[in-house]
Amino acid sequence: MKVLLHLQEGDMYKGELSSKITIGTAAIQSRIDDLIDLGLVNETPQTIKPFKKILSLTEKGQKIAKMIQEIDDLLMDKVDE
């Protein structure tokens, strides 16, 4: 869930995402691989140096991230009441 919510902010490198979620790159790669398999995330290699891969949400990923955000917002409203 956190991966999708952070990618909702915009495209980013795996290292950036890893630092926002505060888990190691190996652990984040496993989550990214799962999300790619589900069709929620794209991993696009850059064509110029440094040859890093850019992560972005697919259209389906954007829809799911939006739903997760809405649920999170609703839950936070309940906590604040």
C-alpha positions as CSV (number, residue, x, y, z in Angstrom):
1,M,0.0,0.0,0.0
2,K,2.7,2.5,0.9
3,V,4.5,2.0,-2.4
4,L,1.3,2.9,-4.3
5,L,0.6,5.9,-2.1
6,H,4.2,7.3,-2.5
7,L,4.2,6.7,-6.2
8,Q,0.9,8.7,-6.3
9,E,3.2,11.7,-5.6
10,G,5.0,11.1,-8.9
11,D,7.5,9.0,-10.6
12,M,10.7,8.1,-8.6
13,Y,13.7,5.9,-8.4
14,K,13.7,2.8,-6.3
15,G,16.3,4.4,-3.9
16,E,14.0,7.4,-3.4
17,L,11.0,5.2,-2.7
18,S,13.1,3.0,-0.4
19,S,14.1,6.0,1.7
20,K,10.5,7.3,2.0
21,I,9.3,3.9,3.2
22,T,12.4,3.2,5.2
23,I,13.0,-0.3,4.2
24,G,16.0,-1.8,2.3
25,T,16.3,-1.9,-1.5
26,A,16.1,-5.7,-1.6
27,A,12.8,-5.7,0.3
28,I,11.4,-2.9,-1.8
29,Q,12.3,-4.7,-5.0
30,S,10.2,-7.7,-3.9
31,R,7.2,-5.4,-3.4
32,I,7.8,-3.7,-6.7
33,D,8.0,-7.0,-8.5
34,D,4.7,-8.0,-7.0
35,L,3.1,-4.7,-8.0
36,I,4.5,-5.0,-11.6
37,D,3.1,-8.6,-11.8
38,L,-0.3,-7.2,-10.8
39,G,-0.1,-4.5,-13.4
40,L,-0.1,-1.6,-10.9
41,V,3.5,-0.3,-11.4
42,N,5.8,0.3,-14.4
43,E,9.6,0.1,-14.1
44,T,11.1,2.0,-17.0
45,P,14.9,2.1,-17.6
46,Q,16.5,5.4,-18.4
47,T,18.2,5.7,-21.7
48,I,20.9,8.1,-20.4
49,K,23.5,7.8,-17.5
50,P,22.9,6.9,-14.8
51,F,21.0,3.9,-16.1
52,K,18.5,3.8,-13.3
53,K,14.9,2.5,-13.5
54,I,12.1,4.9,-12.9
55,L,9.0,3.7,-11.1
56,S,5.5,4.9,-12.0
57,L,1.9,3.9,-11.5
58,T,0.0,2.4,-14.3
59,E,-3.6,3.6,-14.9
60,K,-4.8,0.7,-12.8
61,G,-2.3,1.5,-10.1
62,Q,-3.5,5.1,-10.0
63,K,-7.1,4.0,-9.5
64,I,-6.1,1.6,-6.8
65,A,-3.8,4.2,-5.1
66,K,-6.7,6.7,-5.1
67,M,-9.0,4.2,-3.5
68,I,-6.5,3.3,-0.8
69,Q,-6.0,7.1,-0.1
70,E,-9.8,7.6,0.2
71,I,-10.0,4.6,2.6
72,D,-7.1,5.9,4.6
73,D,-8.7,9.4,4.8
74,L,-12.0,7.9,6.0
75,L,-10.2,5.9,8.7
76,M,-8.3,9.0,9.8
77,D,-11.6,10.9,10.0
78,K,-13.0,8.2,12.3
79,V,-9.9,8.4,14.5
80,D,-10.2,12.2,14.8
81,E,-13.9,12.0,15.9
